[in-house]
Amino acid sequence: MARVKNSVQTRARRAKVLKRAKGYFGSKHLLFKTAKEQVLRSLRYSYIDRKNLKSDMRKLWIKRINAACRAHDISYSRFINGLNKANIKVNRKMLAELAINDPKAFEDLVKLAKKAK
């Protein structure tokens, strides 16, 4: 029976890891062992941050809405409460877009929210 050699697959597997580690600092892009550790860590970070991005964006939208509300002499919480009482269903992403791109429409929503409270 012939001896099975695995060098081609091993080299390919290591090259794939080192290719993913391109641009890392120090030996993390040169040595297989440290590159493998860093690639696994990087994959974990990217997975976690895909989840964190959603909450980060929501925080950003809330800050933008709050800033626009303060310009119209109402707090964010009173504005959202007024919209809920007026039975206006607009998500925070769209409210933030309105606050930036269409201040007139946002001002109309603020008036409705003030009236509803």
FENQUI-V529528 format. One record per backbone hydrogen bond with DSSP energy under -1.0 kcal/mol. CO is the residue of the C=O (numbers start at 1). NH is the residue of the N-H. Records with the same first field share a line. If there is no record, write none. Layout:
CO->NH  NH
This chain:
6->10
7->11
8->12
9->13
10->14
11->15
12->16
13->17
14->18
15->19
16->20
17->21
19->22
21->24
25->28
27->30  31
31->35
32->36
33->37
34->38
35->39
36->40
37->41
38->42
39->43
40->44
41->45
42->46
43->47
44->48
45->49
46->50
47->51
48->52
49->53
52->56
53->57
54->58
55->59
56->60
57->61
58->62
59->63
60->64
61->65
62->66
63->67
64->68
65->69
66->70
67->71
69->72  74
70->73
75->79
76->80
77->81
78->82
79->83
80->84
81->85
82->86
83->88
84->87
91->95
92->96
93->97
94->98
95->99
96->100
97->101
98->102
102->106
103->107
104->108
105->109
106->110
107->111
108->112
109->113
110->114
111->115
112->116
113->117
